Amino acid sequence: MLVLSSPSGAGKTTLSKKLVELDSNLIMSTSYTTRPKRVGEKDGKDYHFVKVGEFKEMMGENQLLEHALVFGNYYGTPRLPVEKYLAQGQDVVFDIDWQGAKQLEQQKGSVEDVVSVFILPPSAIELESRLRSRNQDSISEVKSRMSQAASELSHYGEYQYIMVNNEIEESIKTLKAILDAERLKTHRQTHLHEFVESLKG
């Protein structure tokens, strides 16, 4: 499970989508949210858009691997699709915040199941510029997200990797390198023992 977190506007959503396009064994986890749909977003692709009551029902029935209240809206990861993908040997990428990352590690009972990356913007000025250029939020929402960024940034030390998203293509190369290295770790190569035995035999 590859977790990408960042302050809003630092690029985690763009990077996650591009990474999935480049890697056939990587699946994007589609979260549920109670926030309104933005222009150009598609239900079931970008998010599953639901009412607050439906979301709370899923929480109560333990259907979510993690959930958080962010900027007044609920976000959460559905349990069944993720468990299905993992059982099939596919890796899953999560575009979630620090609260969700922490819950994900606790849910699976082992930090080894989760690879976490915190993405930083090049500067506070660039972060605000990216938020404004998205044209998805009002001026007051941009200000709210900038004030919240300081709190989110304080959690960088809880992540295994940290990187600065200066340029998308370079950042993708860095993420791909992290993913490749993590996949080569001995405990993740499930058929390694059989392969080594065949070489010895």
N, C-alpha and C positions, 0 to 999 in steps of 0.2 A: 504494500500500500504506500504509494508515493504522495505525500502531503505537501502542497504548496500553499504557503500563507504569506500575506503581506498587508501593509496598510492599503486601504481602498485607493485604487489608481496607480499602484506601483507595477501592475502588469501581470499578476498571477493568472488571471483568466485567459488573457491572450497567449501567454506562454504555455498554459496547460493544453489549450486547444491545438496549438501548433505542434506540441510534443506528441500528442495523440495521432495527429495526421502523419507523422514521420515514423511511428512505431506501431506495427501491426499487432503486437502483443500487449499493447497498453489500451485500457478502456477508461473512458471518462465517467466518473460517478456523477449522476445527475441528481442534484439536491431538490428537496421540496422547499418552497418558500411562501410566505404570506404577503410578500411585498407585491405592489402592482407591476405588471409586465411593462418593460421599457420598449420603445420603438425598435422594431426589427427582431425582437426576441420571439422565440417559438416555444409554446407549451410542450413539454416532453423532451425538448432538445437542450435549451439553455437551462431551464428549470421546470419542475412540476409546480404550477401555480395553484395554490389551494387557499381556502378560507381558514381563519384562525381556529374555528371549531374543529375542522377536519384535522388540522395539524396537531391540536392538543389530544385528539382521539388517538392518533398514531403514537404520540408520546406515551399515553397511558397504556397502550397495548404493546409497548416495547418493540415497535416496528422500525425504530430509528437507531442507527449505530451511534450517532451523535446529534446534538441539536444545540442551538444558541439563539439568543435574542440580540440582534444587531441592528442599530439605528431604528429601533422600534418595530422591527419585523423579525419573524421567526425563520430560521434556516435549519435544515436537517438532512441527514444522509439515510436513505432507505436501506435497511439491513439485508433483505433477501437478494436483491440483484448483486450486491457486492460479494456476499458469501458464495453466490453461484459462480461469479467470474473467478474468484480465487480458487474455488474447488476445481475449475476447469484449467487451472494453471496460468491464468492471465493475470497481469498486474493491473492495478486500478489506481488512477490518479485522482486526487481530491483537491478541489479549490475551496478551502475552508479557512476559518480564522483560528487563532490560538486556542480559543475555548474548545472548538471542535477537535483540534489536533490532540489536545490533552485527553478528551473523552475517548477518542479513537484508540489511543494507546491503552487506556484503562479497560475498554470494552473487550479488546482482544486478549488482554491479560499478559501481553508481552511487548516490550518496546521493539524487540527484534522484528516483529511483523510490520513495523511502520518505519519508513524512511522520511524524515521531515526536513523541509528546506524553507528557510525564511528569506523572502525577496525584499531587498531594500531599493528605494528610488535613488537616483544619483544625488538629489538634493531636495530640500523642502520646496524650493521654488519650482523645480521640475515636477514635483508631485502635484502641486496646485495647478500648474499649467496643464498637466495630463487630465486632471479632473475636470477642468473647465473645457478642454477641447473635446471631451467625450460628448458634450451637449446632451447628457442624460439626466443631469441633476440641476435643480434650481441653485441660485447663488447661495441661499441659506443652507441648502444641503451640502454644497461644496465646503462651506465654512464649518459645518458640523463634522464632516469627514476629516477635515484638516485638524480640527481640535482633538478628534478621537485618535488620529494617527500617533500622537505622542504616547498614548496609553498602549496602543498596539505594538509600537516599536520597543517598548520596555520588555517584551516577552521574547526577544530574539535569542536570548541565551538558553531557551528551552528547546531549541532546534539543533539537529545534528549537523546541518550545513547552513551557511549563510552566504548570500551573494548579492551583488549590486546589479540591477537591471539597467545598464547603460544603453545597450543596443540589443534588439530582439534576437538577431541571428547569433550573436556571440553568447547570449544568455541561453539560447536553445542548445548550443554546443556544450555549454557547461552542465546543463541539466541532463543531457544525453550521457555525458561522461560519468556523472553521479549514478545514473540509472544502470549503465553498463557495469560499473565497478561493484555496485550493490548486488547485481545479479550473479557476479562471479564469486561472491562469498560462499565458502564451503557449505554452510548450513542451508543455503538457498538452492543448491544444485541437487535436487531430489534424487536423480538417477546416477549421481556421481560414483557411489559405491559399486554399483553393478558394472559401470563402465571401467573403473579401475581394475575390478576383478577380471573382466574380460581381457584386459591388457596383460595381466599377470598370467592368465591361463594359457 
